[in-house]
């Protein structure tokens, strides 16, 4: 899985390199986001991630007035809670996202633009500690990466010269982590929803 994440990162790098010689306009954004993961189940395991907040940074490189390449870095903390074999497992973890997307802008007015995007990336789940039935216990949880499919859209509203307010919704489909602990594997399909608000600086 880690090799696939590296392949995704390499593909993003070459996409940016291919577009470097275009019109050269960039947007840098920083946002706060809600992090909401859906419950998944399978193989007698039910996974219920907790809800939390995170931060998201992005760089858009405009290829034309209607298209751009985007790279993102995100970070959040949460707990992955598993019900398996009559026990409740809780893995406290950090989630790091590295992703890229193609952005299209179908609507552009004087003070705002509406955009949509689609792409792919990697989610890195790094366990900090674990509990069984709310008692700290070592379960052998290991760092794990997952490839994700990214989609979403939003709107930028110009505030003053070079600055805009960004409202967006981001979604990622991915395989839920089990931290390489066999009895926590659901085999299901996870979804991460991230409504976000932030500021954009264009140059």
Buried (B, 14 or more C-beta within 10 A) or exposed (E): EEEEBEEBBEEBEEBBEEBEEBEEBEBEBBBEBBBBBBBBBEBEBBBBBBEBEBBBBBBBBBBEEBBBBBBBBBBBBBBBBBBBEEEBBBBBBBBBBBBBBBBBBEEEEEEBBBBBBEBBBBBBBBBEBBBBEEEEEEBEBEBBBBBBBBBBBBBBEBEEEEEBBBBBEBBBBBBBBBBEBEBBBBEBEBBBBBBBEBBBEBE
